[in-house]
Amino acid sequence: MIHYEVTLECSAAIAPDVERWMRAAHIPDMLATGCFSAVHLDRADGRLRTVYEAATQQRLDRYLDEYAAGMRDAFRQQFPDGVGVSREVWEQVQAWPQP
C-alpha cells in the first residue's frame, strides 16, 4: 500500500473554508480519479492532513502523471493565499489488525 500524504498549513481565517471545500469537492474528485482506494482527513492546530491510499506505486504514478497538475491548479484557484502545502509518499511496510 502506498500512502500519498498532503499536509495543509492554513491561516485561522480560512481553515474552516479549506476543510469544507476538501470534504465537499476535492476529496470526492480525488477518489473519482480511480487512483486511490481510500482517503482519510485529519485536523490539528490549523493543519489538515489528507492521506490518500493507492494499492500500488503505479496507481500513484498515474495520478501524478494524469491528474495532479489539474487538482493542484484547482486548489490554488480556490485558495491562492493563506495555505502552505507539503507532500510526502510513504510505503506501508506492515499493518497489524486488531485480532
DSSP file (Angstrom, degrees, kcal/mol; ACC not computed):
  #  RESIDUE AA STRUCTURE BP1 BP2  ACC     N-H-->O    O-->H-N    N-H-->O    O-->H-N    TCO  KAPPA ALPHA  PHI   PSI    X-CA   Y-CA   Z-CA
    1    1 A M              0   0    0      0, 0.0    91,-3.0     0, 0.0     2,-0.5   0.000 360.0 360.0 360.0 136.3    0.0    0.0    0.0
    2    2 A I  E     -AB  54  91A   0     52,-3.0    52,-3.1    89,-0.2     2,-0.5  -0.934 360.0-155.3-110.8 131.8    1.3    3.5   -0.9
    3    3 A H  E     -AB  53  90A   0     87,-3.5    87,-3.0    -2,-0.5     2,-0.7  -0.940   2.4-162.8-109.9 122.1    0.2    6.5    1.1
    4    4 A Y  E     -AB  52  89A   0     48,-2.9    48,-2.6    -2,-0.5     2,-0.5  -0.915  17.3-164.3-102.5 108.9    0.2    9.9   -0.6
    5    5 A E  E     -AB  51  88A   0     83,-3.0    83,-2.5    -2,-0.7     2,-0.5  -0.849  11.2-174.3-106.7 125.2    0.1   12.4    2.3
    6    6 A V  E     -AB  50  87A   0     44,-2.7    44,-2.9    -2,-0.5     2,-0.5  -0.976   5.9-165.0-120.1 122.3   -0.7   16.0    1.8
    7    7 A T  E     -AB  49  86A   0     79,-2.7    79,-2.2    -2,-0.5     2,-0.5  -0.916   2.0-160.5-111.0 131.5   -0.5   18.5    4.7
    8    8 A L  E     -AB  48  85A   0     40,-3.4    40,-2.2    -2,-0.5     2,-0.8  -0.948   6.6-158.2-113.2 123.8   -2.1   21.9    4.6
    9    9 A E  E     -AB  47  84A   0     75,-2.8    75,-2.5    -2,-0.5     2,-0.3  -0.899  26.3-168.5 -98.8 107.6   -1.0   24.7    6.9
   10   10 A C  E     - B   0  83A   0     36,-2.6    73,-0.2    -2,-0.8     2,-0.1  -0.738  24.1-118.2-105.4 144.1   -3.9   27.0    7.0
   11   11 A S    >>  -     0   0    0     71,-2.2     4,-1.6    -2,-0.3     3,-0.9  -0.492  34.3-115.2 -69.0 150.7   -4.3   30.5    8.3
   12   12 A A  T 34 S+     0   0    0      1,-0.2    -1,-0.1     2,-0.2    34,-0.1   0.826 112.1  61.8 -58.4 -32.5   -7.0   30.6   11.0
   13   13 A A  T 34 S+     0   0    0      1,-0.2    -1,-0.2     2,-0.1     4,-0.2   0.835 117.0  25.4 -66.4 -32.9   -9.2   32.9    8.9
   14   14 A I  T <> S+     0   0    0     -3,-0.9     4,-2.6    68,-0.2     3,-0.3   0.500  90.0 100.0-112.3  -3.2   -9.6   30.3    6.1
   15   15 A A  H  X S+     0   0    0     -4,-1.6     4,-2.5     1,-0.2     5,-0.2   0.887  85.5  49.4 -52.9 -44.8   -9.1   26.9    7.8
   16   16 A P  H  > S+     0   0    0      0, 0.0     4,-2.3     0, 0.0    -1,-0.2   0.897 112.2  48.6 -63.0 -37.2  -12.9   26.2    8.0
   17   17 A D  H  > S+     0   0    0     -3,-0.3     4,-2.5     2,-0.2    -2,-0.2   0.899 110.8  50.6 -67.6 -40.0  -13.4   27.1    4.4
   18   18 A V  H  X S+     0   0    0     -4,-2.6     4,-2.7     2,-0.2     5,-0.2   0.940 111.4  47.9 -62.6 -46.7  -10.5   24.9    3.3
   19   19 A E  H  X S+     0   0    0     -4,-2.5     4,-2.4    -5,-0.2     5,-0.2   0.924 111.9  49.8 -61.7 -44.0  -11.9   21.9    5.3
   20   20 A R  H  X S+     0   0    0     -4,-2.3     4,-2.7     1,-0.2     5,-0.3   0.934 112.9  46.4 -58.8 -46.8  -15.3   22.4    3.9
   21   21 A W  H  X>S+     0   0    0     -4,-2.5     4,-2.6     1,-0.2     5,-1.8   0.894 110.7  52.6 -64.9 -40.6  -14.0   22.5    0.3
   22   22 A M  I  <>S+     0   0    0     -4,-2.7     5,-2.7     3,-0.2    -1,-0.2   0.934 114.7  41.9 -59.6 -46.3  -11.8   19.5    0.9
   23   23 A R  I  <5S+     0   0    0     -4,-2.4    -2,-0.2    -5,-0.2    -1,-0.2   0.912 122.3  37.7 -68.1 -43.5  -14.7   17.4    2.2
   24   24 A A  I  <5S+     0   0    0     -4,-2.7    -2,-0.2    -5,-0.2    -3,-0.2   0.820 136.1   0.5 -82.4 -32.2  -17.3   18.6   -0.4
   25   25 A A  I  X5S+     0   0    0     -4,-2.6     4,-2.2    -5,-0.3    -3,-0.2   0.755 120.7  50.1-124.5 -57.7  -15.2   18.8   -3.6
   26   26 A H  I  ><S+     0   0    0     -5,-1.8     4,-2.4     1,-0.2    -4,-0.2   0.930 111.1  44.8 -65.1 -50.5  -11.6   18.0   -3.5
   27   27 A I  H  ><S+     0   0    0     -5,-2.7     4,-2.5     1,-0.2     5,-0.2   0.929 114.4  49.1 -63.9 -45.1  -11.6   14.6   -1.8
   28   28 A P  H  > S+     0   0    0      0, 0.0     4,-1.9     0, 0.0    -1,-0.2   0.901 112.0  50.7 -58.7 -37.5  -14.5   13.3   -3.9
   29   29 A D  H  X S+     0   0    0     -4,-2.2     4,-0.6     2,-0.2    -2,-0.2   0.888 109.0  51.1 -65.9 -38.1  -12.7   14.5   -7.0
   30   30 A M  H ><>S+     0   0    0     -4,-2.4     3,-1.1     1,-0.2     5,-0.5   0.925 110.7  47.6 -64.0 -44.5   -9.6   12.7   -5.9
   31   31 A L  H ><5S+     0   0    0     -4,-2.5     3,-1.6     1,-0.2     5,-0.3   0.858 103.4  63.6 -64.5 -33.9  -11.5    9.4   -5.4
   32   32 A A  H 3<5S+     0   0    0     -4,-1.9    -1,-0.2     1,-0.3    -2,-0.2   0.673  86.5  72.5 -66.5 -16.5  -13.2    9.9   -8.8
   33   33 A T  T <<5S-     0   0    0     -3,-1.1    -1,-0.3    -4,-0.6    -2,-0.2   0.762  99.4-134.1 -67.5 -22.4   -9.8    9.5  -10.5
   34   34 A G  T < 5S+     0   0    0     -3,-1.6    -2,-0.1    -4,-0.3    -3,-0.1   0.505  79.5 107.0  80.2   4.1   -9.8    5.8   -9.7
   35   35 A C  S   <S+     0   0    0     -5,-0.5     2,-0.4    19,-0.1    20,-0.3   0.672  70.5  56.1 -87.0 -18.3   -6.2    6.0   -8.5
   36   36 A F        -     0   0    0     -6,-0.3    18,-0.2    -5,-0.3    -2,-0.2  -0.917  55.8-163.1-123.3 142.4   -7.0    5.8   -4.7
   37   37 A S  S    S+     0   0    0     16,-2.8     2,-0.3    -2,-0.4    17,-0.1   0.676  77.9   1.0 -94.3 -20.1   -8.8    3.1   -2.8
   38   38 A A  E     -C   53   0A   0     15,-0.9    15,-3.0     2,-0.0     2,-0.3  -0.983  57.6-160.7-162.1 160.2   -9.4    5.1    0.4
   39   39 A V  E     -C   52   0A   0     -2,-0.3     2,-0.4    13,-0.2    13,-0.2  -0.994   3.1-169.3-143.3 143.1   -8.8    8.6    1.9
   40   40 A H  E     -C   51   0A   0     11,-1.8    11,-2.8    -2,-0.3     2,-0.4  -0.998   9.7-150.9-135.2 148.6   -8.8    9.9    5.4
   41   41 A L  E     -C   50   0A   0     -2,-0.4     2,-0.3     9,-0.2     9,-0.2  -0.942  12.5-171.5-116.9 129.4   -8.7   13.5    6.6
   42   42 A D  E     -C   49   0A   0      7,-3.0     7,-2.5    -2,-0.4     2,-0.4  -0.878   5.2-157.5-120.6 152.9   -7.1   14.6    9.9
   43   43 A R  E     +C   48   0A   0     -2,-0.3     2,-0.3     5,-0.2     5,-0.2  -0.994  19.5 155.0-133.7 137.5   -7.2   18.0   11.6
   44   44 A A  E >   -C   47   0A   0      3,-2.3     3,-1.9    -2,-0.4    -2,-0.0  -0.829  67.1 -24.4-162.0 123.1   -4.8   19.5   14.3
   45   45 A D  T 3  S-     0   0    0      1,-0.3     3,-0.1    -2,-0.3    -2,-0.0   0.846 127.2 -39.2  47.5  53.2   -3.9   23.1   15.2
   46   46 A G  T 3  S+     0   0    0      1,-0.3   -36,-2.6   -37,-0.1     2,-0.4   0.550 117.8 111.8  77.4   6.5   -4.8   24.8   11.9
   47   47 A R  E <   -AC   9  44A   0     -3,-1.9    -3,-2.3   -38,-0.2     2,-0.4  -0.881  48.8-162.1-113.1 145.7   -3.4   21.9    9.9
   48   48 A L  E     -AC   8  43A   0    -40,-2.2   -40,-3.4    -2,-0.4     2,-0.5  -0.989   4.9-166.4-122.0 136.4   -5.2   19.4    7.7
   49   49 A R  E     -AC   7  42A   0     -7,-2.5    -7,-3.0    -2,-0.4     2,-0.5  -0.987   0.9-168.6-124.4 125.9   -3.6   16.2    6.6
   50   50 A T  E     -AC   6  41A   0    -44,-2.9   -44,-2.7    -2,-0.5     2,-0.6  -0.958   3.7-162.6-114.1 128.3   -5.1   14.1    3.9
   51   51 A V  E     -AC   5  40A   0    -11,-2.8   -11,-1.8    -2,-0.5     2,-0.5  -0.949   3.9-165.6-114.2 116.8   -3.8   10.6    3.4
   52   52 A Y  E     -AC   4  39A   0    -48,-2.6   -48,-2.9    -2,-0.6     2,-0.6  -0.879  11.4-145.8-101.6 127.8   -4.7    9.0    0.0
   53   53 A E  E     -AC   3  38A   0    -15,-3.0   -16,-2.8    -2,-0.5   -15,-0.9  -0.843  14.9-173.9-100.8 123.3   -4.2    5.2   -0.2
   54   54 A A  E     -A    2   0A   0    -52,-3.1   -52,-3.0    -2,-0.6   -18,-0.2  -0.938  24.6-140.1-113.1 137.5   -3.1    3.8   -3.5
   55   55 A A  S    S+     0   0    0     -2,-0.4     2,-0.3   -20,-0.3    -1,-0.1   0.834  84.8  10.8 -65.3 -31.9   -2.9    0.0   -4.0
   56   56 A T  S  > S-     0   0    0    -55,-0.1     4,-1.5   -54,-0.1     3,-0.2  -0.925  74.7-111.3-142.1 164.4    0.4    0.3   -6.0
   57   57 A Q  H  > S+     0   0    0     -2,-0.3     4,-2.9     1,-0.2     5,-0.2   0.831 117.1  61.9 -63.6 -32.5    3.1    2.8   -6.9
   58   58 A Q  H  > S+     0   0    0      2,-0.2     4,-2.2     1,-0.2    -1,-0.2   0.870 101.0  51.8 -63.5 -36.9    1.7    2.6  -10.5
   59   59 A R  H  > S+     0   0    0     -3,-0.2     4,-2.1     2,-0.2    -1,-0.2   0.928 111.8  45.7 -65.3 -44.1   -1.6    3.9   -9.3
   60   60 A L  H  X S+     0   0    0     -4,-1.5     4,-2.8     1,-0.2    -2,-0.2   0.923 111.3  52.8 -63.7 -42.9    0.0    6.8   -7.6
   61   61 A D  H  X S+     0   0    0     -4,-2.9     4,-2.6     1,-0.2     5,-0.2   0.892 107.0  52.8 -59.6 -39.4    2.2    7.4  -10.7
   62   62 A R  H  X S+     0   0    0     -4,-2.2     4,-2.8     2,-0.2     5,-0.4   0.927 110.1  47.9 -61.3 -44.7   -0.9    7.5  -12.8
   63   63 A Y  H  X>S+     0   0    0     -4,-2.1     4,-2.6     1,-0.2     5,-2.1   0.955 113.4  47.3 -58.5 -49.8   -2.4   10.1  -10.5
   64   64 A L  H  <5S+     0   0    0     -4,-2.8     5,-0.4     1,-0.2    -2,-0.2   0.876 118.2  41.4 -62.2 -38.7    0.8   12.2  -10.6
   65   65 A D  H  <5S+     0   0    0     -4,-2.6    -1,-0.2    -5,-0.2    -2,-0.2   0.882 128.6  25.0 -75.7 -39.8    1.1   12.0  -14.4
   66   66 A E  H  <5S+     0   0    0     -4,-2.8    -3,-0.2    -5,-0.2    -2,-0.2   0.754 134.1  15.1-101.6 -27.6   -2.6   12.5  -15.4
   67   67 A Y  T  X5S+     0   0    0     -4,-2.6     4,-2.3    -5,-0.4     3,-0.3   0.690  95.0  85.1-124.5 -26.3   -4.4   14.4  -12.6
   68   68 A A  H  ><S+     0   0    0     -5,-2.1     4,-2.8     1,-0.2     5,-0.3   0.879  91.0  51.6 -57.1 -45.8   -2.0   16.1  -10.2
   69   69 A A  H  > S+     0   0    0     -5,-0.4     4,-2.2     1,-0.2    -1,-0.2   0.920 113.2  45.0 -59.8 -44.3   -1.4   19.3  -12.1
   70   70 A G  H  > S+     0   0    0     -3,-0.3     4,-2.3     2,-0.2    -1,-0.2   0.900 113.6  49.2 -66.1 -41.1   -5.2   19.9  -12.6
   71   71 A M  H  X S+     0   0    0     -4,-2.3     4,-2.0     2,-0.2    -2,-0.2   0.905 112.3  48.4 -64.9 -41.3   -6.0   19.2   -9.0
   72   72 A R  H  X S+     0   0    0     -4,-2.8     4,-2.5    -5,-0.2    -2,-0.2   0.892 110.8  50.7 -67.3 -39.0   -3.3   21.5   -7.8
   73   73 A D  H  X S+     0   0    0     -4,-2.2     4,-2.3    -5,-0.3    -2,-0.2   0.919 109.0  51.4 -62.7 -43.5   -4.4   24.3  -10.1
   74   74 A A  H  X S+     0   0    0     -4,-2.3     4,-1.8     1,-0.2    -2,-0.2   0.895 110.6  49.2 -61.4 -39.6   -8.0   23.9   -8.8
   75   75 A F  H  X S+     0   0    0     -4,-2.0     4,-2.9     1,-0.2    -2,-0.2   0.936 110.8  49.0 -64.7 -46.3   -6.8   24.2   -5.2
   76   76 A R  H  < S+     0   0    0     -4,-2.5    -2,-0.2     1,-0.2    -1,-0.2   0.847 109.9  52.1 -64.5 -33.3   -4.7   27.3   -6.0
   77   77 A Q  H  < S+     0   0    0     -4,-2.3    -1,-0.2     1,-0.2    -2,-0.2   0.893 114.4  42.8 -67.5 -38.1   -7.6   28.9   -7.7
   78   78 A Q  H  < S+     0   0    0     -4,-1.8    -2,-0.2     1,-0.3    -1,-0.2   0.887 133.0  19.4 -73.3 -40.2   -9.8   28.2   -4.7
   79   79 A F     <  +     0   0    0     -4,-2.9    -1,-0.3    -5,-0.1     4,-0.2  -0.692  65.3 164.0-134.3  78.9   -7.2   29.3   -2.1
   80   80 A P  S    S+     0   0    0      0, 0.0     2,-0.3     0, 0.0    -1,-0.1   0.757  70.8  25.7 -70.6 -22.8   -4.5   31.4   -3.7
   81   81 A D  S    S+     0   0    0      1,-0.1   -70,-0.1     3,-0.0     3,-0.1  -0.937 103.0  40.8-137.0 158.0   -3.2   32.7   -0.3
   82   82 A G  S    S+     0   0    0     -2,-0.3   -71,-2.2     1,-0.1     2,-0.4   0.515  88.3  93.7  88.9   5.7   -3.1   31.5    3.3
   83   83 A V  E     -B   10   0A   0    -73,-0.2     2,-0.4    -4,-0.2   -73,-0.2  -0.980  51.8-162.3-136.2 124.3   -2.3   27.8    2.8
   84   84 A G  E     -B    9   0A   0    -75,-2.5   -75,-2.8    -2,-0.4     2,-0.4  -0.839  16.1-155.9 -98.1 142.2    1.1   26.1    2.7
   85   85 A V  E     +B    8   0A   0     -2,-0.4     2,-0.3   -77,-0.2   -77,-0.2  -0.960  15.3 176.7-124.5 133.6    1.2   22.7    1.2
   86   86 A S  E     -B    7   0A   0    -79,-2.2   -79,-2.7    -2,-0.4     2,-0.4  -0.982  10.3-161.3-130.9 149.6    3.6   19.8    1.7
   87   87 A R  E     +B    6   0A   0     -2,-0.3     2,-0.3   -81,-0.2   -81,-0.2  -0.979   9.9 175.3-132.9 141.5    3.5   16.4    0.2
   88   88 A E  E     -B    5   0A   0    -83,-2.5   -83,-3.0    -2,-0.4     2,-0.5  -0.987  20.0-143.0-141.4 151.6    5.1   13.0    1.1
   89   89 A V  E     -B    4   0A   0     -2,-0.3     2,-0.4   -85,-0.2   -85,-0.2  -0.974  20.4-174.5-116.5 129.7    4.9    9.5   -0.2
   90   90 A W  E     -B    3   0A   0    -87,-3.0   -87,-3.5    -2,-0.5     2,-0.6  -0.952  17.5-145.1-123.0 140.7    5.0    6.6    2.2
   91   91 A E  E     -B    2   0A   0     -2,-0.4     2,-0.4   -89,-0.2   -89,-0.2  -0.932  22.5-130.3-103.5 122.5    5.1    2.9    1.5
   92   92 A Q        -     0   0    0    -91,-3.0     3,-0.1    -2,-0.6    -2,-0.0  -0.591  23.7-175.4 -72.4 125.2    3.3    0.8    4.1
   93   93 A V        -     0   0    0     -2,-0.4     2,-0.3     1,-0.4    -1,-0.2   0.853  63.2 -15.2 -90.5 -41.1    5.6   -2.0    5.3
   94   94 A Q        -     0   0    0      2,-0.0    -1,-0.4     0, 0.0     2,-0.4  -0.979  54.6-152.8-161.2 151.6    3.2   -3.9    7.5
   95   95 A A        -     0   0    0     -2,-0.3    -3,-0.0    -3,-0.1     0, 0.0  -0.971   7.6-151.0-128.5 147.2   -0.1   -3.4    9.3
   96   96 A W        -     0   0    0     -2,-0.4     2,-0.1     3,-0.0    -2,-0.0  -0.885  16.7-159.0-118.6  97.8   -1.3   -5.1   12.5
   97   97 A P        -     0   0    0      0, 0.0    -2,-0.0     0, 0.0     0, 0.0  -0.395  33.6 -93.9 -72.9 154.9   -5.1   -5.5   12.5
   98   98 A Q              0   0    0      1,-0.2     0, 0.0    -2,-0.1     0, 0.0  -0.513 360.0 360.0 -64.2 127.9   -6.9   -6.0   15.8
   99   99 A P              0   0    0      0, 0.0    -1,-0.2     0, 0.0    -3,-0.0   0.517 360.0 360.0 -70.1 360.0   -7.3   -9.8   16.3
